[in-house]
């Protein structure tokens, strides 16, 4: 199973399990998964990924993601 599929499954399970919850556990797991995903494409230090979750007046969940990197990996070498 691909990393993206694993992350998608974990997200679904967390969203179902945390309905009505503050989302703290969700943010922790998402941040870990996103760091792993972005690390496949760029160098990321521990403090370089920031994730926030806001609840809109309409009840929608709004994720704000910031990723800082000083070096991107050469994609050409990854696809050979």
Secondary structure, DSSP 8 states (H G I E B T S, - for coil): --HHHHHHHHHHHHHHHTTTS-SHHHHHHHHHHHHHHHHTTEE--GGGEEEEEEE-TTS-EEEEEEE--SEE--HHHHH-
